[in-house]
Amino acid sequence: MSDGRHQVSRDGRDQEFRKVTLADPLVEPLLRELTHEYVTRYGPEAHQEMTRYPVDAFAEPHGVLLLLLEDGEPVAGGAYKRYDDRTAEVKRMWTHSAHRRRGLARRVLAELERTAAAVGYRRIFLSTGPRQPEARGLYLAAGYTPLFDVTADPLTIGPLRFEKPLPALLPTH
């Protein structure tokens, strides 16, 4: 499901993945909630994370920003950018606070993996903060390999890095 292909959720809602740019007004809830989440968990300096990368980092052909829309409203999203020639780096994973615990982040992550593999990436990499146990759990459950000692206190590690191989698919571009 990508680029306007629709699906109906179990509760009858129309859902679609849409590729967007950071300038798209539909991205505003993602940016606002992520910024609030980062600042709440890590302090005011975390605000810089949301402006760290240039706008085109999440644009095709080397990146993508996906929103999962439900009845036309953004409920979850995520992005990847080029890390190196064969690796995409996941960034900006988000689920709207009113829609958490529904498996939406896992669906976004799977769609990001599919999209990255389709354009030729062979590996996906990401890091999350040590104060985001929900994200850590998501990535472990989705089959990502932790690049840190999972038995250590996350607050002693710093960023928690993960990787996952991607299947070789024929590029779609």
Wavefront OBJ file of the C-alpha trace (Angstrom):
o trace
v 0.000 0.000 0.000
v 1.807 3.136 -1.189
v 1.208 6.273 -3.201
v -2.551 6.397 -3.056
v -3.394 2.708 -2.888
v -6.089 2.408 -0.270
v -6.879 -0.262 2.264
v -9.705 -0.514 4.754
v -8.704 -1.081 8.379
v -10.349 -3.684 10.599
v -12.610 -0.991 12.023
v -13.707 0.215 8.576
v -11.441 3.244 8.194
v -9.895 4.107 4.833
v -6.087 3.957 5.108
v -3.322 4.853 2.691
v 0.404 5.470 2.719
v 1.366 8.720 1.062
v 4.823 9.946 0.112
v 5.133 13.592 1.149
v 7.760 16.270 1.637
v 8.590 18.065 4.862
v 6.772 21.109 3.449
v 3.451 19.253 3.116
v 0.893 20.580 5.657
v -0.022 16.981 6.546
v 3.445 16.600 8.120
v 2.798 19.285 10.749
v 1.316 16.924 13.404
v 4.321 14.597 13.027
v 6.820 17.435 13.445
v 4.926 19.016 16.346
v 4.429 15.790 18.318
v 7.929 14.467 17.695
v 9.464 17.745 18.802
v 7.314 17.733 21.956
v 8.211 14.085 22.649
v 11.958 14.678 22.229
v 11.971 17.833 24.354
v 9.881 16.145 27.080
v 12.225 13.155 27.262
v 15.606 14.774 26.563
v 15.290 18.487 27.363
v 15.259 21.691 25.281
v 18.423 20.829 23.344
v 16.521 17.941 21.719
v 14.647 20.513 19.624
v 17.731 20.635 17.371
v 17.148 17.037 16.239
v 14.122 18.130 14.210
v 16.181 20.584 12.133
v 19.375 18.561 11.892
v 18.923 17.387 8.288
v 18.242 19.352 5.114
v 14.727 19.065 3.682
v 15.925 17.064 0.687
v 17.481 14.351 2.923
v 14.040 12.716 3.086
v 13.251 13.193 -0.617
v 13.499 10.723 -3.463
v 15.586 9.222 -4.921
v 17.734 8.672 -1.791
v 15.108 9.145 0.898
v 11.387 9.157 1.543
v 8.912 10.537 4.042
v 5.767 8.420 4.421
v 2.565 9.230 6.221
v -0.103 6.701 7.051
v -3.401 8.486 6.563
v -6.645 7.270 8.036
v -9.741 8.823 6.507
v -7.377 11.470 5.107
v -5.785 12.404 8.463
v -2.172 11.555 9.414
v -2.033 8.924 12.161
v 1.543 7.642 11.793
v 4.635 8.223 9.730
v 8.319 7.797 9.281
v 11.166 8.515 6.955
v 14.482 7.244 5.778
v 17.495 8.978 4.333
v 20.617 7.720 2.626
v 23.200 6.516 5.147
v 25.586 5.089 2.550
v 25.350 3.477 -0.900
v 23.642 0.356 0.387
v 22.085 1.544 3.655
v 18.969 3.587 4.436
v 18.667 5.221 7.872
v 15.225 5.380 9.474
v 14.297 8.726 11.026
v 11.164 10.529 12.236
v 9.153 7.475 13.330
v 5.903 8.761 14.783
v 2.433 7.608 15.790
v -0.164 10.220 16.699
v -0.751 10.157 20.452
v -4.451 9.349 19.937
v -3.644 6.289 17.796
v -0.919 4.440 19.684
v -1.022 0.731 20.563
v -2.717 -0.192 17.250
v 0.313 -1.578 15.393
v 0.596 1.494 13.168
v 4.314 2.074 13.816
v 5.071 -1.513 12.833
v 3.152 -0.994 9.581
v 5.041 2.226 8.851
v 8.362 0.532 9.576
v 7.506 -2.381 7.252
v 6.514 0.043 4.488
v 9.758 1.990 4.923
v 11.701 -1.278 4.661
v 9.768 -2.301 1.538
v 10.250 1.097 -0.080
v 13.977 1.185 0.726
v 14.514 -2.329 -0.640
v 12.596 -1.439 -3.813
v 15.024 1.389 -4.604
v 18.077 -0.796 -4.038
v 19.052 -0.424 -0.386
v 20.293 -3.716 1.137
v 20.444 -2.699 4.787
v 18.441 -0.468 7.070
v 19.960 1.248 10.082
v 18.488 3.379 12.842
v 19.148 4.762 16.259
v 16.763 5.691 19.010
v 17.239 7.388 22.321
v 17.759 5.541 25.585
v 14.582 7.123 27.019
v 12.346 5.599 24.349
v 11.635 2.048 25.536
v 8.626 1.792 23.201
v 10.872 2.352 20.186
v 13.445 -0.131 21.475
v 10.705 -2.728 21.840
v 9.321 -2.026 18.372
v 12.680 -2.492 16.657
v 13.487 -5.674 18.555
v 10.017 -7.097 17.761
v 10.437 -6.157 14.081
v 13.586 -8.262 13.766
v 16.255 -5.576 14.046
v 19.646 -6.581 15.411
v 20.727 -4.399 18.332
v 24.252 -3.006 17.947
v 24.568 -2.600 21.714
v 24.438 -4.753 24.824
v 20.720 -5.308 25.435
v 21.418 -6.276 29.052
v 23.022 -2.912 29.867
v 21.083 0.010 31.304
v 20.049 2.020 28.194
v 20.888 5.275 29.975
v 24.533 4.178 30.157
v 24.741 3.460 26.417
v 23.599 6.634 24.699
v 21.889 6.221 21.326
v 20.591 2.686 20.789
v 21.605 1.562 17.290
v 19.949 -1.198 15.280
v 20.328 -2.729 11.829
v 18.469 -5.140 9.594
v 19.292 -6.637 6.212
v 16.831 -5.906 3.417
v 15.859 -8.382 0.703
v 17.285 -7.810 -2.760
v 14.419 -6.525 -4.902
v 14.431 -5.129 -8.379
v 14.540 -1.313 -8.125
v 11.261 0.393 -9.067
v 12.851 3.539 -10.476
l 1 2 3 4 5 6 7 8 9 10 11 12 13 14 15 16 17 18 19 20 21 22 23 24 25 26 27 28 29 30 31 32 33 34 35 36 37 38 39 40 41 42 43 44 45 46 47 48 49 50 51 52 53 54 55 56 57 58 59 60 61 62 63 64 65 66 67 68 69 70 71 72 73 74 75 76 77 78 79 80 81 82 83 84 85 86 87 88 89 90 91 92 93 94 95 96 97 98 99 100 101 102 103 104 105 106 107 108 109 110 111 112 113 114 115 116 117 118 119 120 121 122 123 124 125 126 127 128 129 130 131 132 133 134 135 136 137 138 139 140 141 142 143 144 145 146 147 148 149 150 151 152 153 154 155 156 157 158 159 160 161 162 163 164 165 166 167 168 169 170 171 172 173
